Amino acid sequence: MIKKLNLILILFFIINLDSSIECANISNLDSLLIKGVSYYKNGSYLKAYEAFKNPVFKNAGNLLKQYVLFMQGQLLYEMGEYKQSIIVLKEFLRGYPSDRLRAECQYLFANNYYNMKFFEQALREYLNVFSYKERSSLSAKAGKNALNLFSDEIEIKNLENIKREFDDPDIINIINLKIAYKYIKSGELKLAEKLVNKILKDGKGKFYYRQALNINKYMNDVREQGIVIGLILPLDGAYADIGKGIYEGAELARMEFNEKNERKVNFLVEDSKNDPIEGLNALRRLTEDELVVGIVGPIDNNVCAVVSLETNYKKIPVIFPMTSNHRFSSLGEYVFQVNAEYFEHVKSIAEYALNELELKTFAILAPINQYGQKKDEYFKKIIGNNGGTIVSDQGYFPGALDLVNQFQEIRDQGFKLMFFDSLKVISDTLEVSILDDDKIKELMDDFFQNKQTELSEEIESNVQIDSLDIPITSIDGLFLPIEKEDVNVFVSQFPFYNIETQVLGGKNWYNPDVSESDMNYINNMIFTSDYFVKKSDTNFLKFTNNFRLKIGETPGMAEVYGYDCMNLFLRAIERGASTREDIKKELAQIENYQGIKGKISFDKDFRTNKSVKVLQYRKGRIIELK
């Protein structure tokens, strides 16, 4: 826009140079003007700025100094020095208040303010330029900027304040269109409709008329489609059954909501294909539709990772149904997880063991990977801080088929603890530290022989007593935060090592369909879980019956997760939220929400669920302890 003036300005400068300037200076000014404008046209803004800042212009006439000052403001804007550009342009207006470049100067003000994110000031300046109707091309451009920018950035009350500063009907219509857009976003369609109808009546033939028609069509779409929730789920491949289950659970929640509410909710479903790029593209497609106010899914950690970052950039709330990795929700305030993070599980089982069971000594067997070792360290920290003792800390590589070394080491440490406890029984004053290694070995051998003899007498048999026949009773608890795939390895090998202890597990131990034979090995084991439903629970029975009636199938875990996640969104909508921002705020306040899978309370910092269940395998059933 301004660049088109350059050649005219150069000629204008040269023709109107102050006659008092010496010829040598005229030649010098001539050269600097041409050089400065040439740099500017080629994009060499710093060089152009240096040319226009040359002290020789101080001796030029007022007209030339006027244009030089304006060009300095223009170049500072081009270089991103927005604040300094405003300072120079204000100096220009103070010195030359009636100049023909006043409109161009205010347009530059608006651009500077916009880039500095001072949106209200930018809007005012664009509207001021628009009011210069005699400068048609620049005025039209400013009017379009005022119409198309700022709708999300300025509150309705501030738009109303700006509107009162103008009496131009076109400016009032521009602002009313922006207010109507805000009303639509907040679900106040009647208020929006009143404004838009007046604009359609009075603004025919104006450049903003088409925008009014588009907003009117958008309102009709909102009435027809209602509020839209997006779903990003795997619909094919290895996790398709889980994706289908979450969708069907969400669908039941939607159907129940629509039956009793005037405001309807609909779905847009995208296939993540368990691929990060596909999941990211799915999110982008959904967020382009302004009717979509929230998203359920995805479920795969790799897809969740990329979606987390983009979600916060797009400012749309998303609920991850199944992940327990808190690093996703820690990336920004729009990500929520209905499962608790790993460390919440560790904290729950450790505190239950210490406070409810009053256990004192512990052994650990944890996978040697990033999260296995972090859980190991966190468990040790809690136990140590509360007066407990870690007797043995063992690790294994995930997928290992033989845990003999780890279990034997736990036995050895437990046996030593039994031995030293026996010395305390003999004499409280015996100082073990003064005994040499040979003496300790001798006493330990005697202790072992005595245990063998005691066991032989108990069983009254001539069978040779093996070391594994001696039960280890000195370890109160064995913590097993093992991988889900390794549960069967533990179940099949642990019983042979005769370690009589309370087994403590993490979330990977939950299995509602565990076999009766396996239950014998893990009877009385205590573990944590995000998910547990009592089949006799009234809410679960109602959910199951409705699901069978409306969907035609029997629901499982995935269906429960889909139902609970969708109901969190529907609860926010029922409480009046209709924009992405309002729904995010409602979700952040969730505390003790009773879902089918259990209670949901979002942590204020990470927005993961704080509620964890402590369960126990007992006599063929799973019992809830806490």
C-alpha positions in Angstrom: 0.0 0.0 0.0 2.6 2.6 1.1 5.3 1.3 -1.2 3.3 2.4 -4.2 3.9 6.0 -3.2 7.7 5.8 -3.3 8.5 6.9 -6.8 6.0 9.8 -6.5 7.4 10.8 -3.2 11.0 10.9 -4.5 10.0 13.2 -7.3 8.0 15.3 -4.9 10.9 15.6 -2.5 13.3 16.7 -5.2 11.0 19.2 -6.7 10.0 20.8 -3.4 13.5 20.9 -1.7 14.0 24.0 0.4 15.7 26.7 -1.7 18.0 27.7 1.1 19.9 24.4 1.0 23.2 24.6 -0.8 23.6 22.8 -4.1 26.1 20.4 -2.7 23.6 19.4 0.0 20.8 19.1 -2.6 23.0 16.6 -4.4 23.7 14.7 -1.2 20.0 14.7 -0.2 19.1 13.6 -3.7 21.5 10.7 -3.4 20.3 9.7 0.1 16.7 9.8 -0.9 17.1 7.5 -3.9 19.4 5.2 -2.0 17.1 4.9 1.0 14.0 4.2 -1.1 16.0 1.7 -3.2 17.1 -0.2 0.0 13.5 -0.1 1.1 12.1 -1.5 -2.1 14.7 -4.3 -2.0 13.8 -5.3 1.6 17.1 -4.0 3.1 15.3 -2.2 5.8 18.2 -1.5 8.2 20.2 0.1 5.4 17.2 2.1 4.4 16.6 3.2 7.9 20.3 4.3 8.3 20.0 6.4 5.1 16.8 8.2 6.3 18.4 8.8 9.7 21.3 10.6 8.2 21.9 14.0 10.0 21.9 15.9 6.7 18.1 15.8 6.7 18.0 18.1 9.7 18.9 20.9 7.4 16.1 20.0 4.9 12.9 21.8 4.5 9.8 20.9 6.5 8.1 18.9 3.7 11.2 16.7 3.3 11.7 16.2 7.0 8.1 15.2 7.3 8.4 12.4 4.7 11.7 11.3 6.1 10.2 10.9 9.6 7.3 9.0 8.2 9.7 6.6 6.4 11.6 6.0 9.6 8.4 4.9 11.3 7.6 2.7 8.3 11.0 1.0 8.4 11.0 0.5 12.1 7.7 -1.4 11.7 9.2 -3.5 8.9 12.1 -4.4 11.2 9.8 -5.5 14.0 10.6 -2.6 16.2 6.9 -1.9 16.9 7.2 0.2 20.0 9.9 2.4 18.5 7.9 2.8 15.3 4.9 4.1 17.3 7.1 6.6 19.1 8.5 8.0 15.8 5.0 8.1 14.2 3.6 10.0 17.1 6.4 12.5 16.7 5.4 12.7 13.0 1.8 13.5 13.9 2.7 16.1 16.5 4.9 17.9 14.0 2.6 17.6 11.0 -1.0 17.2 12.2 -2.7 18.0 8.9 -0.4 16.0 6.6 -1.8 14.0 3.7 -0.1 10.9 5.2 -2.1 11.0 8.4 -4.3 8.0 7.4 -1.3 6.0 6.4 0.3 6.8 9.7 -2.7 5.6 11.7 -2.8 2.4 9.6 0.8 1.8 10.7 -0.2 2.5 14.3 -2.8 -0.3 13.9 -0.3 -2.8 12.4 2.2 -2.0 15.2 -0.5 -2.5 17.9 -1.7 -5.7 16.4 1.8 -7.2 16.3 2.3 -6.2 19.9 -1.1 -7.9 20.7 -2.7 -4.7 21.9 -5.8 -5.7 20.0 -8.2 -3.0 21.3 -5.9 -0.2 20.3 -5.3 -1.9 16.9 -9.1 -2.1 16.3 -9.6 1.6 17.1 -6.9 2.7 14.7 -8.2 0.5 11.9 -11.7 2.0 12.4 -10.2 5.5 12.5 -8.6 4.9 9.1 -11.8 3.4 7.8 -13.6 6.6 8.7 -11.4 8.5 6.2 -13.8 7.6 3.4 -12.0 9.9 0.9 -9.0 7.5 0.9 -11.0 4.7 -0.5 -8.4 1.9 -1.0 -6.7 2.3 2.3 -10.0 2.8 4.1 -11.4 -0.4 2.6 -8.4 -2.4 3.7 -8.6 -1.0 7.2 -12.3 -1.8 7.3 -11.7 -5.4 6.3 -9.0 -5.8 8.9 -11.3 -4.4 11.5 -14.0 -6.9 10.5 -11.9 -10.0 10.1 -9.5 -9.7 13.1 -9.9 -9.7 16.9 -13.1 -11.6 17.3 -11.6 -14.0 19.9 -9.2 -11.5 21.5 -11.6 -8.7 22.7 -14.5 -9.2 25.2 -18.0 -8.1 24.3 -18.0 -5.3 26.9 -14.9 -3.8 25.4 -16.3 -4.0 21.9 -19.4 -2.2 23.2 -17.1 0.5 24.6 -15.4 1.0 21.3 -18.7 1.1 19.5 -19.8 4.1 21.6 -16.8 6.1 20.3 -18.1 6.1 16.7 -21.3 7.3 15.1 -20.6 5.9 11.6 -23.4 3.3 10.8 -20.9 1.1 8.9 -18.5 1.1 11.9 -21.3 0.2 14.2 -22.3 -2.7 11.9 -18.7 -4.0 11.8 -18.5 -4.1 15.6 -22.0 -5.6 15.9 -20.9 -8.4 13.6 -18.0 -9.1 15.9 -20.3 -9.0 18.9 -22.7 -11.4 17.2 -19.8 -13.8 16.6 -19.0 -13.7 20.3 -22.6 -14.4 21.2 -22.7 -17.4 19.0 -19.5 -18.8 20.5 -21.1 -18.5 24.0 -24.3 -20.2 22.8 -26.5 -17.0 23.0 -28.0 -17.4 19.5 -31.0 -15.1 20.1 -28.8 -12.1 20.9 -26.6 -12.8 17.9 -29.7 -13.2 15.6 -31.0 -9.8 16.6 -27.8 -8.1 15.7 -27.3 -10.0 12.4 -30.9 -9.4 11.2 -30.5 -5.6 11.6 -27.2 -5.7 9.7 -28.8 -7.8 6.9 -31.6 -5.2 6.7 -29.4 -2.0 6.8 -26.1 -3.2 5.2 -27.0 -4.4 1.7 -24.3 -3.7 -0.8 -21.7 -3.1 1.9 -18.4 -5.1 2.0 -19.5 -6.7 5.4 -22.8 -7.9 4.1 -21.5 -11.2 2.9 -19.9 -11.7 6.4 -23.4 -11.2 7.9 -24.8 -13.8 5.5 -22.1 -16.3 6.5 -22.7 -15.7 10.2 -26.5 -16.2 9.6 -25.8 -19.5 7.9 -23.4 -20.5 10.7 -26.2 -19.9 13.2 -28.5 -22.1 11.2 -25.8 -24.8 11.2 -25.5 -24.5 15.0 -29.2 -24.9 15.4 -29.2 -28.0 13.2 -26.0 -29.6 14.5 -26.0 -28.4 18.0 -22.8 -28.8 20.0 -20.2 -31.1 18.5 -17.7 -33.4 20.3 -14.9 -34.9 18.3 -13.5 -38.4 18.8 -10.0 -39.5 17.7 -9.9 -43.3 18.0 -8.4 -46.3 16.3 -11.1 -47.8 14.0 -8.9 -50.4 12.3 -6.0 -52.6 13.3 -4.9 -54.0 16.7 -6.8 -51.6 18.9 -10.0 -51.3 16.8 -12.0 -53.2 19.5 -11.0 -50.6 22.1 -11.7 -47.7 19.8 -15.1 -49.2 18.9 -15.9 -49.8 22.6 -15.0 -46.2 23.6 -17.1 -44.8 20.7 -20.2 -46.9 21.7 -19.9 -45.9 25.4 -19.7 -42.3 24.3 -22.6 -42.8 22.0 -24.8 -44.1 24.8 -23.9 -41.0 26.9 -24.8 -38.7 24.0 -28.1 -40.5 23.4 -29.1 -40.2 27.0 -28.2 -36.5 27.1 -30.1 -35.6 23.9 -33.3 -37.4 25.2 -33.5 -35.0 28.1 -32.0 -31.7 26.8 -33.1 -29.2 24.2 -29.4 -28.4 23.3 -28.3 -31.4 21.2 -24.9 -32.9 21.0 -23.4 -34.6 17.9 -20.2 -36.4 17.1 -17.4 -36.0 14.5 -15.3 -39.2 14.4 -11.7 -39.4 13.1 -9.6 -42.5 12.7 -6.2 -42.2 14.4 -4.9 -45.4 12.8 -2.6 -45.7 15.9 -0.2 -43.4 14.0 1.0 -40.1 15.4 0.8 -38.3 12.0 -2.7 -39.5 11.3 -3.7 -38.6 14.8 -2.3 -35.1 14.4 -4.0 -34.6 11.1 -7.3 -35.8 12.6 -7.0 -33.2 15.4 -6.3 -30.4 12.9 -9.4 -31.4 10.9 -11.6 -31.4 13.9 -10.3 -28.1 15.3 -10.9 -26.3 12.0 -14.7 -26.9 12.6 -15.6 -24.2 15.2 -18.7 -26.2 16.2 -16.3 -28.8 17.8 -15.8 -27.8 21.4 -13.9 -30.8 22.8 -12.3 -34.1 21.9 -12.2 -37.6 23.4 -9.1 -39.7 22.5 -6.8 -40.9 21.3 -5.7 -43.9 23.3 -2.2 -44.8 22.1 0.7 -43.1 23.9 2.6 -42.2 20.8 -0.5 -40.5 19.3 -1.3 -38.8 22.6 2.2 -37.3 22.7 1.8 -35.3 19.4 -1.9 -34.5 20.1 -1.0 -33.0 23.5 1.2 -30.3 22.0 -1.2 -29.4 19.2 -4.2 -29.4 21.5 -2.7 -26.6 23.6 -1.8 -24.7 20.5 -5.3 -25.0 19.2 -6.8 -24.3 22.6 -9.4 -27.1 22.6 -10.0 -29.4 25.6 -9.2 -33.1 25.1 -9.8 -36.0 27.4 -7.5 -39.0 27.1 -9.4 -42.1 28.2 -6.7 -44.6 29.1 -3.2 -43.3 29.3 -1.5 -43.0 32.7 1.5 -40.9 31.5 1.3 -37.6 33.2 3.8 -35.9 30.9 1.0 -35.5 28.3 -1.3 -33.4 30.5 1.7 -31.5 31.9 2.3 -30.0 28.4 -0.6 -27.6 28.8 -3.9 -26.7 30.4 -6.2 -28.2 27.8 -5.3 -31.9 28.3 -7.2 -34.0 30.8 -6.6 -37.7 31.8 -9.3 -39.8 33.5 -6.6 -42.3 34.7 -4.2 -41.5 37.5 -0.5 -41.0 36.7 1.9 -43.9 37.6 3.2 -42.2 40.7 -0.3 -41.7 42.2 -0.6 -45.5 42.1 2.8 -45.9 43.8 1.8 -43.4 46.5 -1.5 -45.1 47.1 -0.1 -48.6 47.6 2.9 -47.5 49.7 0.7 -45.4 52.0 -1.8 -48.3 52.4 1.0 -50.7 53.2 2.4 -48.4 55.8 -0.7 -46.9 57.4 -3.4 -49.6 57.0 -1.3 -52.8 57.1 1.5 -51.3 59.3 4.2 -53.1 57.3 7.8 -52.2 58.1 10.2 -54.2 55.8 9.9 -54.3 52.1 11.6 -55.9 49.0 11.1 -54.6 45.5 11.2 -56.2 42.1 10.9 -53.6 39.3 11.5 -53.6 35.6 14.7 -52.0 34.4 13.2 -49.3 32.2 12.5 -45.6 32.6 9.2 -45.8 34.4 9.9 -49.0 36.3 13.0 -47.4 37.9 11.1 -44.1 38.6 8.4 -46.1 40.4 11.1 -48.0 42.3 12.7 -44.8 43.5 9.5 -43.2 44.4 8.3 -46.2 46.5 11.7 -46.3 48.3 11.4 -42.6 49.0 7.9 -42.9 50.6 8.9 -46.0 52.6 12.1 -44.4 53.9 10.4 -41.1 54.8 7.9 -43.0 56.9 10.3 -45.2 58.9 10.2 -48.3 56.7 13.1 -50.3 55.5 14.0 -51.7 52.0 15.6 -55.1 52.5 16.2 -55.9 48.9 15.8 -53.9 45.7 15.9 -56.0 42.5 15.5 -55.3 38.9 14.7 -57.3 35.8 14.6 -56.6 32.1 11.0 -56.6 30.7 10.3 -59.8 28.8 12.7 -61.9 31.0 11.5 -65.6 31.3 13.6 -66.5 34.3 13.6 -64.6 37.6 15.5 -67.1 39.7 18.4 -64.8 40.5 16.1 -62.0 41.7 13.9 -64.2 43.8 16.9 -66.0 45.3 18.5 -62.7 46.2 15.3 -61.6 47.9 15.3 -64.9 49.8 18.9 -64.5 50.9 18.3 -61.0 52.2 15.2 -62.1 54.0 17.1 -65.1 55.5 19.8 -62.7 56.8 17.2 -60.5 58.3 15.6 -63.5 60.1 19.1 -64.5 61.3 19.9 -61.1 62.8 16.4 -60.9 64.3 17.2 -64.2 66.0 20.4 -62.8 67.5 18.4 -60.0 69.0 16.1 -62.6 70.6 19.2 -64.3 72.2 20.6 -61.0 73.5 19.6 -57.4 73.0 23.1 -56.3 73.9 24.9 -58.4 71.3 26.8 -56.2 69.0 26.9 -57.8 65.6 29.4 -55.3 64.3 32.1 -56.8 66.6 31.7 -60.2 65.1 34.1 -61.2 62.3 32.8 -62.7 59.0 33.8 -66.3 60.1 31.8 -66.0 63.3 28.8 -64.6 61.5 28.9 -67.5 59.0 29.2 -70.0 61.8 26.2 -68.6 63.6 24.2 -68.4 60.4 25.0 -72.0 59.6 23.8 -73.0 63.0 20.6 -70.9 62.5 20.0 -72.7 59.2 20.5 -76.1 60.7 18.1 -75.3 63.5 15.5 -74.2 61.0 15.9 -77.4 59.0 15.5 -79.4 62.2 12.3 -77.5 63.2 10.8 -78.0 59.8 11.6 -81.8 59.8 9.9 -82.2 63.2 6.9 -80.3 62.0 6.3 -82.5 58.9 7.4 -85.7 60.6 9.0 -87.1 57.5 12.3 -88.5 56.4 12.3 -86.3 53.3 15.5 -84.2 52.9 14.8 -80.6 53.8 15.9 -78.2 51.1 16.8 -74.6 51.7 13.8 -73.5 49.7 11.6 -75.4 52.2 12.4 -72.9 54.9 9.8 -70.0 54.6 11.1 -66.5 54.6 9.0 -64.6 57.1 11.0 -61.5 57.7 9.9 -59.4 54.7 6.5 -57.7 55.4 5.8 -56.6 51.8 7.0 -57.3 48.3 6.4 -54.4 45.8 6.0 -55.5 42.2 5.4 -52.6 39.8 6.0 -55.0 36.9 4.9 -54.8 33.3 1.5 -56.3 32.3 3.2 -58.7 29.9 5.4 -60.1 32.8 2.6 -60.9 35.2 2.4 -64.6 34.1 6.1 -65.0 34.6 5.9 -63.8 38.2 2.7 -65.9 38.9 4.3 -69.1 37.6 7.7 -68.7 39.5 7.1 -66.8 42.7 5.4 -69.6 44.7 8.5 -71.8 44.4 10.6 -69.5 46.5 8.6 -69.7 49.7 8.6 -66.1 50.6 5.7 -65.5 53.0 5.0 -61.8 52.4 2.2 -59.4 51.5 2.5 -59.0 47.7 1.8 -55.4 46.6 1.2 -54.6 42.9 0.6 -51.7 40.7 -2.1 -50.9 38.1 -0.8 -53.6 35.7 -2.1 -56.4 38.0 -5.8 -55.7 37.4 -7.5 -58.5 35.5 -11.2 -59.1 36.1 -11.0 -62.3 34.2 -8.0 -63.8 36.1 -8.2 -67.6 36.1 -9.0 -69.6 39.2 -5.6 -71.4 39.1 -3.7 -68.1 38.9 -5.8 -66.7 41.8 -4.5 -69.5 44.0 -0.9 -68.1 43.5 -1.8 -64.5 44.1 -4.6 -64.9 46.7 -4.6 -61.9 49.1 -2.4 -59.8 46.8 -3.1 -56.1 47.1 -2.8 -53.8 44.1 -4.1 -50.5 42.6 -6.3 -49.8 39.7 -8.0 -46.8 37.9 -10.9 -49.1 37.0 -13.1 -51.3 39.2 -16.8 -51.8 39.1 -19.0 -53.9 41.4 -21.4 -55.8 39.2 -24.1 -55.3 41.9 -23.6 -51.5 41.9 -26.9 -49.7 41.0 -25.2 -47.3 38.6 -23.3 -50.0 36.8 -26.5 -52.1 36.4 -28.4 -49.1 35.0 -25.6 -48.4 32.6 -25.4 -52.1 31.5 -29.1 -52.3 30.9 -29.3 -49.1 28.9 -26.3 -50.1 26.9 -27.8 -53.5 26.0 -31.2 -51.8 25.2 -29.8 -49.0 23.0 -26.6 -50.4 21.6 -27.5 -54.1 21.5 -24.3 -55.4 23.2 -22.9 -56.1 26.6 -20.4 -53.3 27.6 -16.9 -53.9 28.8 -14.1 -51.7 30.1 -13.6 -49.7 27.0 -17.3 -48.9 26.8 -17.2 -47.7 30.4 -14.3 -45.4 29.7 -16.1 -43.9 26.7 -19.2 -43.4 28.7 -17.4 -41.6 31.5 -15.3 -39.4 29.3 -18.3 -38.2 27.3 -20.3 -37.6 30.4 -17.6 -35.2 31.7 -18.1 -33.1 28.6 -21.8 -33.4 28.8 -21.8 -32.3 32.4 -19.9 -29.1 31.4 -22.4 -28.4 28.6 -25.4 -29.1 31.0 -23.9 -26.5 33.3 -24.0 -23.9 30.5 -20.6 -24.2 28.9 -20.6 -24.1 25.1 -17.2 -22.7 24.1 -13.9 -24.5 24.2 -12.6 -22.2 26.8 -15.7 -22.5 29.1 -15.6 -26.3 28.8 -11.9 -26.4 29.7 -12.7 -24.3 32.8 -15.5 -26.6 33.8 -13.4 -29.7 33.4 -10.6 -28.2 35.5 -13.0 -28.0 38.5 -14.1 -31.6 38.4 -13.9 -33.0 42.0 -15.2 -36.4 43.1 -17.3 -37.0 40.0 -18.8 -40.4 40.3 -18.3 -42.2 37.0 -19.0 -45.8 36.3 -15.3 -46.7 36.5 -14.9 -44.9 39.8 -14.5 -41.4 41.1 -12.7 -38.8 39.0 -11.0 -35.7 40.5 -8.6 -33.8 38.3 -5.3 -32.6 39.8 -5.1 -28.9 39.7 -1.5 -28.9 38.3 -1.4 -31.9 35.9 -5.2 -32.5 35.3 -4.7 -36.3 35.8 -7.2 -38.2 38.0 -6.2 -38.2 41.7 -8.6 -41.1 42.6 -7.0 -44.5 42.8 -8.6 -47.7 44.0 -6.8 -50.2 46.3 -8.0 -53.7 45.5 -7.3 -57.3 46.6 -7.6 -60.7 45.1 -9.4 -62.7 47.7 -10.8 -66.3 47.4 -11.6 -66.0 43.7 -12.9 -62.4 43.8 -11.6 -58.9 43.6 -12.4 -56.9 46.8 -12.2 -53.1 47.0 -10.2 -52.0 50.1 -10.0 -48.3 49.6 
